[in-house]
Amino acid sequence: MNVETAFLEQSRMCATLGSPFMSRLLRLIGQNFAHHDTCIRLFKRWEKNSRIIDDVLPLRTAAALHALVLEKINHGLLDVYPPNTASDQALWTAVSVAFKQHEQFIFDWLESSPQTNEICRAAPVLASLNYCLSRVQMPVMLSELGASAGFNLLLDRYSLETGQTSHQAADPIATMSPDWMGVIPAQQNLHIVDRAGVDINPLNPLDRKDYLRLLSYTWADQQDRMDRIKQIAPHQTTQIEKADAAEGAKLTLQLWPGGELHDIGRADFHGRWVSWVHPT
Ligand SMILES: C[S@@+](CC[C@H](N)C(=O)[O-])C[C@H]1O[C@@H](n2cnc3c(N)ncnc32)[C@H](O)[C@@H]1O
């Protein structure tokens, strides 16, 4: 796959995933970058690079531009980004200028893989826990591989609302309303005794630069996802261990600490399929 196809393909995907703005932005970049010197230099690394799909170059690029908007670094972009509207021509002109003015910023941003944190991924984990606990009641330890900012580790603080049923958190900080077929297994008493996460490149939501990264990976016209991150970030205080989860069992549970036997359920999970390479 070449750079142009990667952008046009991702544009189509964004359209089906409810982001008309991202779809338009990536289509315009895909259609125009070949005549833009800065873009050619920025994307050179991915020409004839078989990792172009795994690296999700279009999403890295969109995150870089979004960061310029969030930080109010480029006012031309602010004028054409949601909630404002602009014609295709005005959007591409602003993007084109931003590429030229912030080449080094965008170059640096392109180094890192997108780390999308979407708390609705916690919904099936919560539903599965309800099912397991309906069979055997016990305290639970959560451990997440590829935890990124660790938002899924707060799943007991999220309520889950679907058309037919709901799961109400005792002390909610967010509500998940994903598309859901069927009923959620009946709500059980969920007692989480420990939380742990590992990530090869953890993002600390309380750190200003990491927080900007988290927001930049949301899609600019999906305000609800951005709002959820803003809502949750101050509550996520579990420190995510920096390690490669593939290197042995990084998250270990001592079932018999100090020789004492504890009945405890362990829920290991990973938020989504991921193809990821450490930035070198
Ligand atoms: C798409 S994010 C998912 C974040 C979070 N789990 C969620 O569902 O919202 C994938 C995460 O997996 C991490 N990751 C990928 N390969 C890894 C590995 N070998 N060891 C540890 N973390 C890894 C990445 O750094 C990234 O933060």
PDBQT file of the ligand as one rigid body, heavy atoms in Angstrom, charges set to zero:
ROOT
HETATM    1  C1  LIG A 301      -4.843   1.139  21.232  1.00  0.00    +0.000 C 
HETATM    2  S1  LIG A 301      -4.014   1.313  22.740  1.00  0.00    +0.000 S 
HETATM    3  C2  LIG A 301      -5.239   0.642  23.814  1.00  0.00    +0.000 C 
HETATM    4  C3  LIG A 301      -5.288   1.406  25.093  1.00  0.00    +0.000 C 
HETATM    5  C4  LIG A 301      -6.263   0.858  26.106  1.00  0.00    +0.000 C 
HETATM    6  N1  LIG A 301      -6.005  -0.536  26.369  1.00  0.00    +0.000 N 
HETATM    7  C5  LIG A 301      -7.707   1.012  25.649  1.00  0.00    +0.000 C 
HETATM    8  O1  LIG A 301      -8.342   0.009  25.337  1.00  0.00    +0.000 OA
HETATM    9  O2  LIG A 301      -8.238   2.113  25.611  1.00  0.00    +0.000 OA
HETATM   10  C6  LIG A 301      -2.875  -0.068  22.631  1.00  0.00    +0.000 C 
HETATM   11  C7  LIG A 301      -1.783   0.021  23.685  1.00  0.00    +0.000 C 
HETATM   12  O3  LIG A 301      -1.035  -1.191  23.644  1.00  0.00    +0.000 OA
HETATM   13  C8  LIG A 301       0.333  -0.854  23.981  1.00  0.00    +0.000 C 
HETATM   14  N2  LIG A 301       1.205  -1.960  23.567  1.00  0.00    +0.000 N 
HETATM   15  C9  LIG A 301       1.367  -2.453  22.330  1.00  0.00    +0.000 A 
HETATM   16  N3  LIG A 301       2.239  -3.473  22.329  1.00  0.00    +0.000 NA
HETATM   17  C10 LIG A 301       2.639  -3.642  23.612  1.00  0.00    +0.000 A 
HETATM   18  C11 LIG A 301       3.517  -4.541  24.261  1.00  0.00    +0.000 A 
HETATM   19  N4  LIG A 301       4.194  -5.459  23.587  1.00  0.00    +0.000 N 
HETATM   20  N5  LIG A 301       3.651  -4.449  25.606  1.00  0.00    +0.000 NA
HETATM   21  C12 LIG A 301       2.992  -3.506  26.302  1.00  0.00    +0.000 A 
HETATM   22  N6  LIG A 301       2.139  -2.615  25.736  1.00  0.00    +0.000 NA
HETATM   23  C13 LIG A 301       1.960  -2.685  24.408  1.00  0.00    +0.000 A 
HETATM   24  C14 LIG A 301       0.551   0.469  23.246  1.00  0.00    +0.000 C 
HETATM   25  O4  LIG A 301       1.610   1.224  23.802  1.00  0.00    +0.000 OA
HETATM   26  C15 LIG A 301      -0.805   1.155  23.433  1.00  0.00    +0.000 C 
HETATM   27  O5  LIG A 301      -0.805   2.000  24.563  1.00  0.00    +0.000 OA
ENDROOT
TORSDOF 0
